[in-house]
Amino acid sequence: MKRPDKHSVLIISALLLGTAVTAYNLALWQGDGADDKNNKKPLYWVAPMDPNFKRDQPGKSPMGMDLIPVYEEGDNGGEQGAGAVTISPNVVNNLGVRTAGVTRGQLAMTVNTVGYVQYDEDRLIHIHPRVEGWVEKLHVKAAGDPVAKGAVLYTLYSPMLVNAQEELQLALKRNNPTLIAAAMERLEALQVPQADIDRIKRTGKVSQTITVAAPQSGVLDNLMVREGMFVKPGMEMMSIGQLEHIWVIGEVFERQAVSVKEGDPVRMRLDYVPGREWTGKVDYIYPTLNPKTRTAQVRVRFDNNDRYLKPGMFAQMAIDTHPSEAALLIPREALIRTGSQSRVVLAQGEGRFKSIAVKVGRVGEDQVEILSGLVADDRIVTSAQFLIDSESSKSSDFKRMDHGDMKVEPDNTAEVSGTVNRVDVQAGTVNISRGAIAKWGRPASTLDFGVGRGVDLDALSEGDRLRFRFRVDNGTFTVVEVLEHGASLSDTDQRAQEHSHD
C-alpha cells in the first residue's frame, strides 16, 4: 500500500479540524457547550446599550454591536422570569428592603388646600344713591370703621328730593288722598327715611337735605366718597359687611374636585393663631374652574363671634372627603412614578423581585388606589424599591409603546390576512380589512396602511385577498411585505374579516 505524501496528510488534517470546529459551534448554538449558562437555551437576544431592543435570534444591534443572549434565571420562566431579579438574603437586609401587603378597602382621602377669608356676601350691603346731588356731610370717615344699625352715614342735598317733598306738601294742602299717597310712595322710592316723611306731614315744612342711615350693623368697606362730592344713581358709595359670620373660599385642584362634595367636614387653621382649629362644612361648590389656576372653588361658612377671622386672611384647610367604594390599596411610598408610567416592585418570595406596571386611581395622603396590575394579598416593596426597579427594568417586559388604544410589545411587527377595500396611489395608502391579531389581543379591524419600499402598490386592487406583514411605528401602520397575494384566506381569517365589516 502506498504511503500518503506530506501534502495529502495536511489536507486530511485540515478537513478533520474544520469538522471538529463546526461540530463544537453547533453544540454551542444548540445549548450543549460548557459555557452556555449551565446548558440553558437563551430566552432572547438583547442589545447591550438598549434593553428594549429584543430579537429571537443572534444578530447586530442598531449600533452595530453583537446582541447578548438573555437566559432564564432560576426556576422563573416566561412571564415571571422577564424582568425578575434575585437578591440574596444578606443583601436584602443590607438594603433595608421592607414589604407590605396589597389590601382591599375604602380610601379615605383628605384634601389639603388653602383658603381666603372674606365677608359673608349674603350679609354684605352696598350703599348707592337713587338721586343725584351733593354730599353735604359725611358721618363716616374711613373704611373699617364700625357702624351701628340706624346710625347716620351721610347727609345729601338733592334738588329732586326737595321737589318730591314740595309735591307732598302741596298734596297735603289740597287734602287729596290720591296725591298724598302718590307723593309718599315717590319719597319712599327715593330712599327718603320714614321719619322725614312723617315730619313733613306733621309740620308741612320741606327740608333742604336728607340724612341716610345704616341699614345694618357691621364695619364699613369700600368707602368711595368724601364730603362735597357730587353723586348720581348707580355710583357705589360704600358697603357694610358683618364679621360675626364669615366665608372662607378654598381652592381645590382640578383632579381633586370630583372627590369633594357639599357637606364634607372641613378643618381650618391659621398660621398666626397656633393651636386653634375651626370646624365647618362645605357649603357650596362653585360650578366653574379658575382658568388661571385651574382650581375649583369651595365655600365654607364659619361663625366668628370673637372676630379672630378677618377678611383677606390666608388659611390652611383640610377637607375630609367621603370614603370611596372598596378598592385595592397600597402604601403611597411604594409607588414609583415616571413621566409615562406608574410602577411597583412585586415581592415574589425567596428573594425574587419584579417591577410591574400598575394603573393608579385616587392618591390619598397615606394610600394609593390601584385600578389594575395587582391583586389582593400581593406583597410589594415599600423601601429600597428604586434600586430594585432600576435593576429589574433592564430586562423587564413592560409594554412601553402606545399607539392609540393598541399596546404592543417591543416586537412591533405582525402577520395577518386581509381584504383590500381601497387603493390610493397618490397618497400611497391602502385600506384593508384585516383579521384579528392574537399575540397583541387585537380584534379584527379596518384601517389605512402605508406601504414600504418593497411593496408594489400598483399590483393591489379592490377586493384582493392577501396575507401581509405590517409594522407599527408611533401610531403609523405600514405594510412592509406581501406574503401571499390572491391566495384563499383561512376560515378563521375570513370570519374575522366578515365580523369587522359588520
C-alpha positions as CSV (number, residue, x, y, z in Angstrom):
1,M,0.0,0.0,0.0
2,K,1.3,3.4,-1.0
3,R,2.0,5.8,1.9
4,P,0.2,9.2,1.6
5,D,2.6,12.0,0.9
6,K,3.0,15.1,3.2
7,H,0.6,17.2,1.2
8,S,-2.2,14.7,1.5
9,V,-1.7,14.5,5.3
10,L,-2.0,18.2,5.7
11,I,-5.3,18.3,3.6
12,I,-6.9,15.5,5.6
13,S,-5.8,17.1,8.9
14,A,-7.4,20.4,7.9
15,L,-10.6,18.7,7.0
16,L,-10.8,16.9,10.3
17,L,-10.1,20.1,12.2
18,G,-12.8,22.0,10.3
19,T,-15.3,19.3,11.1
20,A,-14.5,19.4,14.8
21,V,-14.8,23.2,14.9
22,T,-18.1,23.1,13.1
23,A,-19.4,20.4,15.5
24,Y,-18.3,22.5,18.5
25,N,-20.0,25.6,17.2
26,L,-23.2,23.7,16.5
27,A,-23.2,22.3,20.1
28,L,-22.8,25.9,21.4
29,W,-25.8,27.1,19.2
30,Q,-28.0,24.2,20.5
31,G,-27.0,24.9,24.1
32,D,-24.7,21.9,24.6
33,G,-21.5,23.9,25.3
34,A,-19.8,24.1,28.6
35,D,-20.1,27.9,28.8
36,D,-23.7,28.1,27.9
37,K,-25.3,29.2,31.2
38,N,-25.5,25.6,32.5
39,N,-26.8,24.3,29.1
40,K,-29.8,26.6,29.2
41,K,-31.2,27.9,25.9
42,P,-31.4,31.8,25.7
43,L,-34.8,33.3,26.0
44,Y,-34.0,36.1,23.6
45,W,-31.2,38.3,22.5
46,V,-30.9,42.0,23.6
47,A,-28.8,45.0,22.5
48,P,-26.1,45.8,25.0
49,M,-26.9,49.5,25.0
50,D,-30.8,49.3,24.7
51,P,-32.6,46.6,26.8
52,N,-35.8,47.3,24.8
53,F,-34.3,46.1,21.5
54,K,-35.0,42.3,21.6
55,R,-34.7,39.6,18.9
56,D,-35.4,35.9,18.9
57,Q,-32.0,35.1,17.2
58,P,-28.4,36.4,17.3
59,G,-27.6,39.4,15.3
60,K,-26.4,43.1,15.4
61,S,-27.9,45.9,17.4
62,P,-28.8,49.3,15.6
63,M,-25.4,50.5,16.8
64,G,-23.6,47.6,15.1
65,M,-22.9,45.7,18.4
66,D,-23.4,41.9,18.8
67,L,-26.6,41.1,20.6
68,I,-26.3,39.5,24.1
69,P,-28.3,36.3,24.9
70,V,-30.6,36.5,28.0
71,Y,-31.1,33.3,29.9
72,E,-33.9,32.2,32.2
73,E,-33.0,32.9,35.8
74,G,-33.6,30.3,38.5
75,D,-36.9,28.4,38.1
76,N,-38.7,31.5,36.8
77,G,-39.8,31.3,33.3
78,G,-41.9,33.1,30.7
79,E,-43.8,36.0,32.1
80,Q,-42.4,35.6,35.6
81,G,-38.8,35.5,34.6
82,A,-38.6,38.5,32.3
83,G,-37.6,41.4,34.5
84,A,-37.3,39.4,37.7
85,V,-34.2,39.8,39.9
86,T,-33.0,37.6,42.7
87,I,-31.3,39.1,45.7
88,S,-29.6,37.1,48.5
89,P,-31.0,37.5,52.0
90,N,-27.9,39.4,53.4
91,V,-28.2,41.9,50.5
92,V,-31.9,42.3,51.2
93,N,-31.1,43.0,54.8
94,N,-28.3,45.5,54.0
95,L,-30.6,47.4,51.6
96,G,-33.3,47.7,54.2
97,V,-35.9,46.2,52.0
98,R,-39.4,46.3,53.6
99,T,-42.6,44.9,52.1
100,A,-46.3,45.4,52.7
101,G,-49.4,43.6,51.5
102,V,-52.0,44.8,49.0
103,T,-55.3,45.3,50.8
104,R,-58.8,45.9,49.8
105,G,-60.7,48.8,51.5
106,Q,-62.1,52.2,51.2
107,L,-59.8,55.1,50.5
108,A,-60.5,58.0,53.0
109,M,-58.8,60.9,51.3
110,T,-58.2,64.3,52.9
111,V,-57.8,67.2,50.5
112,N,-55.3,69.7,51.9
113,T,-55.6,73.2,50.4
114,V,-55.6,76.9,51.1
115,G,-58.4,79.3,51.6
116,Y,-59.0,83.1,51.8
117,V,-61.3,84.7,54.4
118,Q,-63.9,87.2,53.1
119,Y,-67.2,88.8,54.0
120,D,-70.3,86.7,54.0
121,E,-71.8,88.1,50.8
122,D,-75.3,87.2,51.9
123,R,-74.8,89.8,54.7
124,L,-72.9,92.4,52.7
125,I,-74.9,95.6,51.8
126,H,-73.9,98.1,49.2
127,I,-75.0,101.7,49.5
128,H,-75.9,103.5,46.3
129,P,-77.8,106.9,45.8
130,R,-81.1,106.9,43.9
131,V,-80.9,110.6,43.0
132,E,-78.2,112.9,42.0
133,G,-76.9,115.5,44.5
134,W,-74.1,116.6,46.7
135,V,-72.8,115.1,49.9
136,E,-73.2,117.9,52.5
137,K,-71.9,115.9,55.5
138,L,-70.1,112.6,55.7
139,H,-70.5,111.0,59.1
140,V,-68.2,108.0,58.5
141,K,-64.6,108.8,57.7
142,A,-62.6,105.6,56.9
143,A,-63.1,102.0,55.7
144,G,-63.0,99.6,58.5
145,D,-64.9,101.9,61.0
146,P,-67.7,100.1,62.9
147,V,-71.2,101.3,62.3
148,A,-74.5,100.6,64.1
149,K,-77.8,100.0,62.6
150,G,-79.7,103.3,62.3
151,A,-76.5,105.4,62.6
152,V,-76.3,108.4,60.1
153,L,-74.0,107.7,57.2
154,Y,-74.2,110.9,55.2
155,T,-76.4,114.0,54.6
156,L,-77.4,114.6,50.9
157,Y,-78.6,117.8,49.2
158,S,-80.6,117.0,46.1
159,P,-83.0,119.3,44.1
160,M,-85.0,116.2,43.1
161,L,-85.6,115.3,46.7
162,V,-86.7,118.9,47.5
163,N,-89.2,118.8,44.6
164,A,-90.6,115.5,45.8
165,Q,-91.1,117.0,49.3
166,E,-92.9,120.0,47.9
167,E,-95.2,117.7,45.9
168,L,-96.2,116.0,49.2
169,Q,-96.6,119.4,50.9
170,L,-98.9,120.6,48.0
171,A,-101.0,117.4,48.2
172,L,-101.4,117.9,51.9
173,K,-102.7,121.4,51.4
174,R,-105.2,120.2,48.9
175,N,-106.1,117.3,51.2
176,N,-106.2,115.0,48.2
177,P,-105.7,111.4,49.4
178,T,-104.7,110.1,46.0
179,L,-102.0,112.8,45.5
180,I,-100.8,112.3,49.1
181,A,-100.4,108.6,48.6
182,A,-98.5,109.1,45.3
183,A,-96.2,111.7,46.8
184,M,-95.4,109.4,49.8
185,E,-94.6,106.5,47.5
186,R,-92.3,108.6,45.4
187,L,-90.4,109.7,48.5
188,E,-90.1,106.1,49.7
189,A,-88.8,105.0,46.3
190,L,-86.1,107.7,46.5
191,Q,-85.0,106.3,49.9
192,V,-86.2,109.2,52.0
193,P,-86.4,108.0,55.6
194,Q,-89.9,107.4,57.0
195,A,-89.1,109.8,59.9
196,D,-88.6,112.6,57.4
197,I,-91.9,111.8,55.6
198,D,-93.7,111.9,58.9
199,R,-92.1,115.2,59.8
200,I,-93.3,116.8,56.5
201,K,-96.8,115.5,57.1
202,R,-96.7,116.9,60.7
203,T,-95.1,120.2,60.2
204,G,-95.7,120.9,56.5
205,K,-92.1,122.1,56.1
206,V,-89.6,121.0,53.4
207,S,-86.0,120.0,54.4
208,Q,-83.2,121.0,52.0
209,T,-81.1,117.9,53.0
210,I,-81.9,114.3,53.6
211,T,-79.9,112.0,56.0
212,V,-79.2,108.4,55.1
213,A,-78.9,105.9,57.9
214,A,-77.1,102.5,58.1
215,P,-79.5,99.6,57.3
216,Q,-77.5,97.1,59.4
217,S,-74.6,96.9,61.9
218,G,-71.2,96.0,60.8
219,V,-68.0,97.5,59.5
220,L,-67.6,100.0,56.7
221,D,-65.9,98.7,53.5
222,N,-65.1,100.3,50.1
223,L,-65.7,103.9,51.2
224,M,-65.7,105.7,47.8
225,V,-67.0,109.3,48.6
226,R,-65.9,112.3,50.5
227,E,-67.7,115.5,51.7
228,G,-68.7,117.8,48.8
229,M,-68.6,115.1,46.1
230,F,-71.4,115.0,43.5
231,V,-73.1,111.7,43.3
232,K,-75.6,110.2,41.0
233,P,-77.7,107.0,40.7
234,G,-75.6,103.9,40.1
235,M,-72.5,105.2,41.9
236,E,-71.1,102.9,44.6
237,M,-70.6,105.0,47.7
238,M,-69.8,102.4,50.4
239,S,-70.7,98.9,51.7
240,I,-71.3,97.4,55.1
241,G,-70.2,93.9,56.0
242,Q,-70.7,91.8,59.1
243,L,-67.9,90.0,60.9
244,E,-70.0,87.6,63.0
245,H,-70.4,85.3,60.1
246,I,-67.5,84.7,57.6
247,W,-67.0,82.9,54.3
248,V,-63.7,81.1,53.5
249,I,-63.2,80.3,49.8
250,G,-60.9,77.3,49.3
251,E,-59.0,76.4,46.1
252,V,-59.2,72.7,45.2
253,F,-57.1,71.3,42.4
254,E,-58.9,70.0,39.3
255,R,-58.0,66.4,39.9
256,Q,-59.3,66.6,43.5
257,A,-62.5,68.5,42.8
258,V,-64.5,65.3,41.9
259,S,-63.9,63.9,45.4
260,V,-65.2,66.9,47.3
261,K,-69.0,67.0,48.0
262,E,-71.3,69.5,49.7
263,G,-71.5,68.7,53.4
264,D,-67.9,67.3,53.7
265,P,-66.4,68.3,57.1
266,V,-63.7,70.9,57.0
267,R,-60.9,71.7,59.5
268,M,-59.2,75.1,59.2
269,R,-56.1,76.6,60.9
270,L,-54.3,79.9,60.7
271,D,-50.5,80.2,60.9
272,Y,-50.8,83.2,63.2
273,V,-53.2,81.6,65.6
274,P,-51.3,78.4,66.6
275,G,-53.1,75.6,68.4
276,R,-56.6,76.7,67.4
277,E,-58.8,74.8,64.8
278,W,-62.0,76.0,63.3
279,T,-64.5,73.4,62.0
280,G,-67.2,73.7,59.4
281,K,-68.7,72.1,56.3
282,V,-68.5,72.6,52.6
283,D,-71.5,74.9,51.9
284,Y,-71.2,75.3,48.2
285,I,-69.0,74.1,45.3
286,Y,-68.7,76.7,42.5
287,P,-69.7,75.4,39.1
288,T,-66.7,76.7,37.1
289,L,-62.9,76.5,37.4
290,N,-60.5,79.4,37.6
291,P,-58.9,79.4,34.2
292,K,-55.6,80.8,35.5
293,T,-55.0,78.5,38.5
294,R,-57.1,75.5,37.1
295,T,-58.7,75.2,40.5
296,A,-62.3,74.8,41.7
297,Q,-63.6,77.0,44.5
298,V,-65.4,75.7,47.5
299,R,-67.2,77.8,50.1
300,V,-67.2,77.2,53.8
301,R,-69.1,79.2,56.5
302,F,-67.6,79.8,59.9
303,D,-69.0,81.6,63.0
304,N,-66.7,84.4,64.0
305,N,-68.2,85.9,67.2
306,D,-64.8,86.6,68.6
307,R,-63.7,88.3,65.4
308,Y,-60.4,86.4,65.0
309,L,-61.1,85.9,61.3
310,K,-60.7,89.0,59.2
311,P,-61.4,89.4,55.5
312,G,-58.2,88.9,53.5
313,M,-56.6,86.4,55.8
314,F,-54.8,83.3,54.5
315,A,-55.9,79.9,55.9
316,Q,-54.9,76.2,55.8
317,M,-57.8,73.9,55.1
318,A,-58.3,70.1,55.3
319,I,-61.4,68.7,53.7
320,D,-62.3,65.2,54.8
321,T,-64.0,63.6,51.8
322,H,-66.4,60.6,52.0
323,P,-64.7,57.2,51.6
324,S,-64.8,55.8,48.1
325,E,-66.0,52.3,47.1
326,A,-63.9,49.3,48.1
327,A,-60.7,49.1,46.0
328,L,-57.1,47.7,46.1
329,L,-54.9,49.9,48.3
330,I,-51.1,50.2,48.7
331,P,-48.9,52.4,50.8
332,R,-48.1,55.7,49.0
333,E,-44.4,55.3,49.5
334,A,-44.4,52.0,47.4
335,L,-45.5,53.8,44.2
336,I,-42.8,54.6,41.6
337,R,-43.9,57.3,39.2
338,T,-42.1,58.1,35.9
339,G,-43.1,60.5,33.2
340,S,-45.2,57.9,31.4
341,Q,-45.8,55.0,33.8
342,S,-46.6,54.1,37.4
343,R,-44.8,51.0,38.8
344,V,-44.4,49.0,41.9
345,V,-41.9,46.3,42.8
346,L,-43.6,43.0,43.4
347,A,-42.1,40.7,46.1
348,Q,-42.4,37.1,44.6
349,G,-40.8,35.3,47.6
350,E,-37.5,33.5,48.1
351,G,-35.5,36.7,47.3
352,R,-37.2,37.3,43.9
353,F,-38.5,40.7,42.9
354,K,-40.0,42.1,39.8
355,S,-41.0,45.6,38.8
356,I,-44.5,45.7,37.2
357,A,-46.7,48.5,35.8
358,V,-49.9,49.5,37.6
359,K,-52.8,51.7,36.8
360,V,-53.4,54.3,39.6
361,G,-56.7,55.7,40.7
362,R,-57.0,58.3,43.5
363,V,-54.0,59.2,45.6
364,G,-54.6,59.8,49.3
365,E,-52.3,61.2,52.0
366,D,-51.0,57.7,53.0
367,Q,-52.5,55.3,50.5
368,V,-53.0,54.9,46.7
369,E,-55.9,53.3,44.9
370,I,-54.8,50.6,42.3
371,L,-57.2,50.0,39.4
372,S,-55.2,47.2,37.7
373,G,-51.9,45.4,37.8
374,L,-52.2,43.9,41.3
375,V,-54.4,41.5,43.2
376,A,-55.3,41.3,46.8
377,D,-52.7,39.7,49.1
378,D,-49.8,40.5,46.7
379,R,-46.8,41.8,48.6
380,I,-44.9,44.9,47.3
381,V,-41.7,46.6,48.3
382,T,-42.1,49.9,50.3
383,S,-38.4,50.6,51.0
384,A,-35.3,50.5,48.6
385,Q,-37.7,49.8,45.7
386,F,-36.0,52.3,43.4
387,L,-32.7,50.3,43.4
388,I,-34.6,47.1,42.7
389,D,-36.8,48.8,40.0
390,S,-33.6,50.1,38.2
391,E,-32.2,46.6,38.0
392,S,-35.5,44.9,37.0
393,S,-36.2,47.5,34.3
394,K,-33.1,46.4,32.4
395,S,-34.8,43.2,31.2
396,S,-38.4,43.9,32.1
397,D,-41.3,43.1,29.8
398,F,-43.1,46.4,30.2
399,K,-45.3,47.3,27.2
400,R,-43.9,50.8,26.7
401,M,-45.1,51.6,23.2
402,D,-48.5,53.2,23.0
403,H,-50.3,53.5,19.6
404,G,-53.8,54.8,20.2
405,D,-55.6,52.1,22.0
406,M,-53.1,49.4,21.0
407,K,-50.3,48.5,23.3
408,V,-47.6,46.5,21.5
409,E,-44.6,44.6,22.7
410,P,-41.1,45.7,21.6
411,D,-41.5,43.4,18.6
412,N,-43.7,45.8,16.6
413,T,-44.4,43.7,13.6
414,A,-47.2,41.2,12.9
415,E,-48.6,38.9,10.1
416,V,-52.2,38.9,9.3
417,S,-54.7,38.2,6.4
418,G,-57.0,40.8,5.0
419,T,-59.0,42.1,2.0
420,V,-58.2,45.3,0.1
421,N,-61.1,47.8,0.2
422,R,-59.5,50.8,-1.4
423,V,-56.1,51.8,-3.0
424,D,-55.0,55.4,-3.1
425,V,-51.8,55.5,-5.3
426,Q,-51.4,59.3,-5.0
427,A,-51.5,59.2,-1.2
428,G,-49.5,56.0,-1.0
429,T,-52.0,54.2,1.2
430,V,-54.2,51.1,1.1
431,N,-57.4,50.5,3.1
432,I,-57.5,46.9,4.4
433,S,-60.0,44.9,6.5
434,R,-57.6,42.7,8.5
435,G,-58.2,39.8,10.7
436,A,-57.6,39.5,14.5
437,I,-54.0,39.6,15.9
438,A,-53.7,37.0,18.6
439,K,-50.3,38.0,20.0
440,W,-51.5,41.5,20.7
441,G,-55.1,40.6,21.7
442,R,-56.4,42.9,19.0
443,P,-59.8,42.2,17.3
444,A,-60.4,42.4,13.5
445,S,-60.4,45.9,12.2
446,T,-60.5,48.1,9.1
447,L,-57.9,50.9,8.7
448,D,-55.5,52.6,6.4
449,F,-51.9,51.3,5.9
450,G,-48.9,53.0,4.3
451,V,-46.7,50.8,2.2
452,G,-42.9,50.2,2.4
453,R,-40.4,50.4,-0.4
454,G,-40.7,46.7,-1.2
455,V,-44.4,46.7,-1.8
456,D,-45.8,47.4,-5.3
457,L,-49.0,49.5,-4.7
458,D,-50.0,49.3,-8.3
459,A,-50.3,45.5,-8.0
460,L,-53.1,45.8,-5.4
461,S,-56.7,46.4,-6.3
462,E,-60.1,46.5,-4.6
463,G,-61.2,43.1,-3.5
464,D,-57.8,41.4,-3.5
465,R,-57.1,39.0,-0.7
466,L,-53.6,38.9,0.7
467,R,-51.6,37.9,3.7
468,F,-49.1,40.5,4.7
469,R,-46.6,41.7,7.4
470,F,-47.0,45.2,8.8
471,R,-45.1,47.3,11.2
472,V,-46.3,49.9,13.8
473,D,-44.2,53.0,14.4
474,N,-45.6,55.9,16.5
475,G,-49.2,55.1,15.6
476,T,-48.4,54.7,11.9
477,F,-49.3,51.3,10.3
478,T,-47.1,50.3,7.3
479,V,-47.3,47.2,5.1
480,V,-43.6,46.0,4.8
481,E,-44.2,42.8,2.9
482,V,-46.9,41.0,1.0
483,L,-46.5,37.3,1.8
484,E,-49.4,35.9,-0.2
485,H,-51.5,37.7,-2.9
486,G,-54.7,36.2,-4.2
487,A,-54.5,33.1,-2.1
488,S,-57.6,31.9,-0.3
489,L,-57.8,33.1,3.3
490,S,-58.3,30.6,6.1
491,D,-61.7,30.1,7.6
492,T,-60.7,31.9,10.8
493,D,-59.4,35.0,8.9
494,Q,-62.5,35.0,6.7
495,R,-64.8,35.1,9.6
496,A,-62.8,37.7,11.4
497,Q,-63.0,40.0,8.3
498,E,-66.7,39.5,7.9
499,H,-67.1,40.4,11.6
500,S,-65.0,43.6,11.1
501,H,-67.3,44.6,8.2
502,D,-70.3,44.2,10.4
